[in-house]
Amino acid sequence: MSIDAGSAAPDFTLPTDGAGSLTLSELKGRKVVLYFYPKDDTSGCTAEAKAFQEGLAELTAAGAVVIGVSKDSPAKHDKFKAKYDLTFALAADEEGQVCEAYGVWVEKSMYGRKYFGIERATFLIDAEGQVARVWRKVKVTGHAAEILAAVRAL
């Protein structure tokens, strides 16, 4: 399944860091930057999270909520957030259902070995719950700034 711009954003409820819970439909009326990343505390994922944190004040001022999603547990998210002073929500999709719904659980290849994992992707969801833009196979450098520009233009 693939979610493209113009699609309704699939709703979900997931546990989050801090023993919380997050339901996407409860954020209706706000822009949502929903980003999927492979794993807490790895080099690319850490760089991406830190970039979103650095731009968080501007994203918030532009009316956006940032949510990171991986298959890591809420406890791992707690450690990751504490280590890098992250203040936005990290949702735990341990069963992979949300990753499947957004089409980011894909076959990957590393050193000739094939395996399934999360494709780094970001979805910008408008205030009505529609997907406004999609970035797949995200390259971390410059991505947060590109997202901020898109949020401001929405």
N, C-alpha and C positions, 0 to 999 in steps of 0.2 A: 504494500500500500504506500502511496506517496501523497503527501499533502503539498499543495501548491498555493500560490497567491490566489486569493478569491475563494478558497475553501473555508468552510466553517472549521474553527480550531477544535479538535477533539477534546471534550471535557475530561477531566480526571480529578481524582483526589488521591494525594500521596502523603506519606509521612515525611516530615522535614527534620532538619537539625533542631536541637532544643526541645525534643519531644513534642513538636508541633505537627500540624496537618495543614495542607494547602489544597483548595479546590479552585481550579481555574475559573469556572463560571462565576464564582464569588468576586472575581476581579473585573467583571463587566463594568464598563464605564471608564476604565483605565487602559492605557496601552501596556502591553506585556512583552518584554524581551525574554523569550523562552529559549534557553540555550542548552544543548545536549553536549556532554563531554565524556570521554572514555573512563577516566579514573581519577579520584582524589589524589593529590600530592605527587603527581608525575609532572615532568618538566613542562610540557605543552599545556596541560590542564591548569597548572599553577599559574603560568604566565597569562593565560586567558582570564582566569578568575581575578588575578591582581589588576589586569587592565580594566575589567568591568568595575572593580572596586574603585580604582582611580577616577573613573568617569561617572561613578554612581550619583554624585550630587547633581551633575548636569543632566543625567538621564532622569532623575527624580524631578528636577525642575521642569523638564520637558513633559512631565506627566506619565512617566513609565515606571513599571515595576520590573525588576530583574529577578529571574528564577533560573537557577542552574539545576540540571537533572543528570544523574548518572545512576548506575546500578549499585553504587556503594550504599552501605547501611547508614541510618541516621547517626549512629555512634561515630562512624568514620567521618561523616560530614562535620560533626561537632569538633573533632580533632583538627580537620582541615581548616575550618573557619577560625578556630582559636589560633592556629599556627600562623595564619596570614592576615588576621584581623579583618575577615570578611564579614560584612553586615547585611548582605542580601540572603534570601532564602535558598537553601540547597535541598532539593527534593530527592527522595530515595525511591527509585523505580526498581526494586530488587527482583521483581518478577518479570520485568521487561515489557509489560503490557503497554505502557505509554510510549516507550521506544518503538515498539511495533506499530502502534497507532499513527505515529508521526513518520514512519518509514526510515528510521535512523539505525535500526538493528540490521546490519548488513554484513555480507561476507567480505573479509579483508584478507590481505596477503602480506606476510613479512618474511623475508629471507626464504621465499619459496613455499612457506607453510601457509595454508589457508585456514582461517578461523572466523568466527562471528564476533562482532563487537560493535560498539557505538560509533557511528560516523559523526564527527564533530559538525554540528549544524546549529543554526539559529533561526528562530521563527519570530517575526514581529507581528504581534496580534493587535488589531485595532480595538477601540473602545466598544465596538459592537460584537466582538468575539470572532471576527473574520481574520484570516491570515492575510496580512498586507504584503509581506515580503518573506522570502526564504533564502537562506545562504546555506549551501551544502559544501562538504569537503573544505571547511573553513581553514584558512591559514591565519594563525593567531596574530601575527604582526599587523597592526593597523585595523584589525577587525572591530574593536570596541569603538574606535573613532567613526568607522563607517556606520555602525549601528546607531550611534548618537545622531549623525546627520540624517539617517532615515527616520528616526523617531521625531526629530524636529520637523521634518518635511511632512509627516503624517497628520 
